[in-house]
Amino acid sequence: MLIESLRLINFKKFKDQTFDFNEDVNIFVGDNNAGKSTILEALEIVLNFQYRGRPFNSEFSPDLFNAETVAAFRASPKAPADLPILVIEAYMKNVPDYRGANNSLKKDAQGVQIKVSFDPDFTDAYNDYLASGAAVTSIPVEFYQVEWMDFAWNVIKPMTKQFRALYIDPTRIAVLALGVASFGFGLVNPCICLIAVERHAGCRGLANSLFSFEQTLFFAAVTAFLCPALAPCATALAVALLFAVLMSAYVVARSGQAQRLLNCVSSTTY
C-alpha cells in the first residue's frame, strides 16, 4: 500500500489543499505554525482513526475546523445547509478492495476517507435548537456524524483494514521519560515515512533527543543508586527514549544528508 496524495477540506489551517507524495521519504520543511504537524495529524486520523492517541470520534471538536470556514458559518443564517463538512482523504494504490468513487473528487480511485458532516437524523432537533434562540458561536458538532469509509463505500473497521500504519510521536515517549522534550512528530507506515522539521532548525530535533537521552541516563543512574527498587523503571524510561533517538537518527540519515535539512531543501516541501 502506498499513499499517493492527501486531501484536506476544512481541516485546521487548510480550507482545501492536496498534498502529493513520492514513493520514498517525504520531508516537510516550514516555519512554525505552517501546518507540518497538521498534515501528520490528518494522516493519523485517516489511517488509524486516532487523534493525539485517542479515538477520533471522541476527540472531534469545533477547533478542528478551518477558521475561515467557521467565520463564514457564523455569518450565515446557520441553517442545516450552512453547516460545513470536514474531509480528510488518503488516495492510495495497491489496495484494490478500496477502489471506488466515494471521495470528494468523485473519481475512480483507491483510498480511505474521514468525513464529518451534519447528521440528517438531527434535522428536527437542530431546527428546534435554532428556534429556541440559542446563540450559535461555533460549529455545533453535537449534531454531527463521523464516518470512516473506503472509496468503495465500505465502513472501515480497525481490526480488518487492509493496511497498517504506525504513528510514532517521540514527544509522547518523552512524557514517559519525565516530560523530557524529544524529536517532534513522525509517522511511519510500510509505504511512507514523514517527518516534520522546523525551518532553519536542521537536525536540532536529533540534537535535542541526544541531549534528552543523556539527561535520562543520568536520571536512571541516580535513581538506581538512591533506590535500587526503582532501577528497572528508570532503565525502561532510558530505553524508551533511546528508541526515539534511534528513530530520529534513522530518518535524518535515510533522507539523504543532514545538510539538506539545514538548507531547507527536500523533494517535498510545504
C-alpha positions as MATLAB code, in Angstrom:
seq = 'MLIESLRLINFKKFKDQTFDFNEDVNIFVGDNNAGKSTILEALEIVLNFQYRGRPFNSEFSPDLFNAETVAAFRASPKAPADLPILVIEAYMKNVPDYRGANNSLKKDAQGVQIKVSFDPDFTDAYNDYLASGAAVTSIPVEFYQVEWMDFAWNVIKPMTKQFRALYIDPTRIAVLALGVASFGFGLVNPCICLIAVERHAGCRGLANSLFSFEQTLFFAAVTAFLCPALAPCATALAVALLFAVLMSAYVVARSGQAQRLLNCVSSTTY';
ca = [
       0.000    0.000    0.000;
       1.326    3.419   -1.000;
      -0.163    6.805   -0.174;
      -0.122    8.894   -3.333;
      -1.815   12.023   -2.035;
      -3.717   13.537    0.860;
      -6.648   15.944    0.508;
      -7.813   18.141    3.380;
     -11.080   20.083    3.328;
     -11.833   22.497    6.187;
      -9.255   20.834    8.446;
      -7.406   23.303   10.672;
      -5.175   25.568    8.556;
      -6.240   24.017    5.270;
      -9.519   25.028    3.654;
      -8.991   22.884    0.564;
      -5.495   21.545   -0.020;
      -3.995   18.484   -1.700;
      -0.521   17.154   -0.903;
       1.183   14.762   -3.326;
       3.743   12.280   -2.025;
       6.565   10.399   -3.685;
       7.229    6.718   -3.059;
      10.320    7.247   -0.936;
      10.907    9.535    2.043;
       8.861   12.739    2.213;
      10.089   15.674    4.280;
       8.016   18.679    5.296;
      10.023   21.831    5.914;
       8.443   25.069    7.066;
       8.198   27.809    9.652;
       6.479   27.344   12.968;
       2.711   27.118   12.610;
       2.996   26.434    8.883;
       0.927   23.254    9.126;
       3.546   20.496    9.124;
       2.169   18.763   12.199;
      -1.373   19.275   10.911;
      -0.568   17.122    7.881;
       0.798   14.364   10.114;
      -2.239   14.578   12.397;
      -4.507   14.272    9.368;
      -2.661   11.131    8.279;
      -3.004    9.654   11.755;
      -6.733   10.378   11.688;
      -7.493    8.976    8.250;
      -5.233    5.921    8.575;
      -5.810    4.941   12.203;
      -8.928    6.874   13.255;
      -6.798    8.299   16.055;
      -6.157   11.902   17.083;
      -3.324   12.501   19.513;
      -3.506    8.940   20.746;
      -7.280    8.784   21.284;
     -10.227    7.696   19.082;
     -11.040   10.497   16.670;
     -14.796   10.425   17.236;
     -14.296   11.138   20.933;
     -11.733   13.905   20.308;
     -13.518   15.683   17.465;
     -14.242   19.312   18.366;
     -15.101   22.648   16.673;
     -11.423   23.640   16.952;
     -10.568   21.228   14.133;
     -12.499   23.260   11.571;
     -10.741   25.787    9.385;
     -11.025   29.286   10.902;
     -12.197   30.855    7.647;
     -14.903   28.221    7.344;
     -16.053   28.859   10.899;
     -16.258   32.597   10.229;
     -18.346   32.000    7.100;
     -20.739   29.787    9.054;
     -21.121   32.340   11.827;
     -22.026   34.975    9.235;
     -24.627   32.700    7.606;
     -28.257   32.042    8.618;
     -26.879   28.875   10.284;
     -29.463   26.641    8.622;
     -28.635   22.924    8.246;
     -27.467   23.604    4.693;
     -24.939   26.124    6.048;
     -23.208   23.610    8.310;
     -19.747   22.862    6.859;
     -18.184   19.462    6.369;
     -14.687   18.311    7.278;
     -12.995   15.809    4.983;
      -9.650   14.005    5.110;
      -8.863   11.686    2.208;
      -5.855    9.467    1.560;
      -5.513    8.389   -2.071;
      -3.640    5.096   -2.290;
      -2.563    2.351   -4.628;
      -2.146   -1.416   -4.263;
      -5.375   -1.675   -2.231;
      -7.874   -2.782   -4.924;
     -10.671   -3.555   -2.453;
     -10.745    0.149   -1.529;
     -11.434    1.257   -5.094;
     -14.484    3.357   -5.884;
     -15.812    6.890   -6.274;
     -16.676    7.612   -2.635;
     -14.423   10.657   -2.463;
     -14.732   14.421   -2.798;
     -13.392   14.341   -6.358;
     -15.915   11.667   -7.407;
     -13.179    9.888   -9.312;
     -12.451    6.191   -9.585;
      -9.565    5.691   -7.168;
      -8.300    3.650   -4.233;
      -8.265    5.156   -0.782;
      -9.894    5.911    2.545;
     -11.881    8.873    3.784;
     -12.834   10.554    7.022;
     -15.990   12.625    6.581;
     -17.511   14.712    9.356;
     -20.881   16.183    8.435;
     -24.257   17.195    9.785;
     -26.340   14.157   10.703;
     -29.705   14.475    8.895;
     -31.346   12.464   11.675;
     -30.869   15.553   13.857;
     -32.572   17.975   11.462;
     -35.660   18.486   13.635;
     -33.580   18.715   16.802;
     -31.256   21.273   15.221;
     -34.140   23.399   13.919;
     -35.687   23.356   17.384;
     -32.316   24.410   18.780;
     -32.210   27.391   16.429;
     -35.836   28.272   17.184;
     -35.032   28.406   20.886;
     -32.878   31.461   20.248;
     -29.682   29.784   21.442;
     -26.534   31.651   20.490;
     -24.543   29.636   17.947;
     -20.970   30.881   18.230;
     -19.134   27.841   16.851;
     -19.780   24.732   14.806;
     -22.399   22.671   16.737;
     -20.553   19.359   16.464;
     -23.054   17.651   18.755;
     -25.284   17.419   15.675;
     -22.551   15.882   13.532;
     -21.668   12.346   12.497;
     -18.192   10.931   11.862;
     -17.734    8.383    9.071;
     -14.623    6.353    8.269;
     -15.041    4.623    4.937;
     -13.057    3.432    1.952;
     -13.685    4.703   -1.556;
     -15.831    1.607   -2.236;
     -18.416    2.823    0.343;
     -17.422    0.216    2.935;
     -17.163    1.158    6.604;
     -13.610    0.575    7.833;
     -13.048   -1.473   10.956;
      -9.684   -1.098   12.718;
      -9.218   -4.848   13.067;
      -9.968   -5.660    9.418;
      -8.450   -2.761    7.478;
      -6.107   -3.843    4.705;
      -3.095   -1.811    5.740;
      -1.088   -0.980    8.819;
       0.073    2.460    9.830;
       2.303    3.251   12.784;
       2.300    6.790   14.126;
       5.437    7.446   16.155;
       5.325   10.567   18.306;
       8.529   10.745   20.354;
       7.051   13.591   22.398;
       4.753   11.017   23.996;
       7.750    8.803   24.730;
       9.397   11.854   26.257;
       6.414   12.373   28.533;
       7.000    8.882   29.876;
      10.587    9.966   30.454;
       9.509   12.583   32.990;
       8.441   15.092   30.346;
      11.830   15.446   28.682;
      11.421   17.076   25.254;
      12.165   14.875   22.245;
      12.093   14.959   18.487;
       8.595   16.018   17.432;
       6.091   14.276   15.215;
       6.816   11.411   12.868;
       4.614    8.969   11.052;
       5.906    5.725    9.641;
       3.957    3.060    7.767;
       5.079    0.364    5.340;
       4.893    2.755    2.395;
       5.696    6.248    3.611;
       7.893    7.995    6.149;
       7.134   11.596    7.103;
       8.938   13.888    9.463;
       8.195   17.482   10.485;
      11.290   19.679   10.536;
      11.393   23.301   11.690;
      12.817   25.734    9.118;
      16.465   26.641    9.815;
      16.463   24.109   12.655;
      18.207   21.397   10.676;
      18.979   18.473   12.936;
      18.077   20.351   16.102;
      15.460   17.693   16.885;
      18.076   14.953   16.806;
      20.413   17.027   18.935;
      17.634   17.637   21.448;
      16.887   13.931   21.528;
      20.516   13.093   22.221;
      20.675   15.707   24.976;
      17.427   14.397   26.472;
      18.761   10.855   26.360;
      21.889   11.986   28.196;
      19.697   13.576   30.883;
      17.588   10.442   31.167;
      20.653    8.236   31.562;
      21.798   10.493   34.379;
      18.347   10.277   35.961;
      18.374    6.461   35.632;
      21.812    6.196   37.245;
      20.874    8.455   40.176;
      17.582    6.635   40.704;
      19.265    3.227   40.650;
      21.833    4.443   43.174;
      19.357    6.065   45.592;
      16.598    3.480   45.277;
      17.601    0.153   43.725;
      13.951   -0.970   43.698;
      13.177    1.658   41.025;
      16.143    0.766   38.854;
      14.096   -1.336   36.353;
      11.637    1.532   35.834;
      14.401    4.081   35.331;
      16.143    1.768   32.872;
      12.910    1.273   30.931;
      12.497    5.031   30.578;
      16.039    5.388   29.269;
      15.477    2.586   26.741;
      12.224    4.190   25.567;
      13.938    7.498   24.880;
      16.839    5.727   23.204;
      14.300    4.317   20.763;
      13.173    7.874   19.939;
      16.791    8.930   19.376;
      17.432    5.992   17.047;
      14.267    6.767   15.058;
      15.353   10.397   14.742;
      18.826    9.386   13.557;
      17.365    6.890   11.088;
      15.058    9.439    9.478;
      17.810   12.046    9.175;
      20.191    9.506    7.644;
      17.530    7.939    5.425;
      16.516   11.291    3.981;
      19.946   11.722    2.397;
      22.091   14.333    4.120;
      21.505   16.412    7.201;
      22.832   19.409    5.275;
      19.756   19.224    3.051;
      17.643   19.859    6.105;
      19.840   22.705    7.205;
      19.421   24.281    3.781;
      15.681   23.644    3.904;
      15.802   21.680    0.661;
      13.798   18.485    0.118;
      11.887   16.670   -2.553;
       8.590   17.629   -0.954;
       8.355   20.949    0.849;
       5.306   22.592    2.464;
];
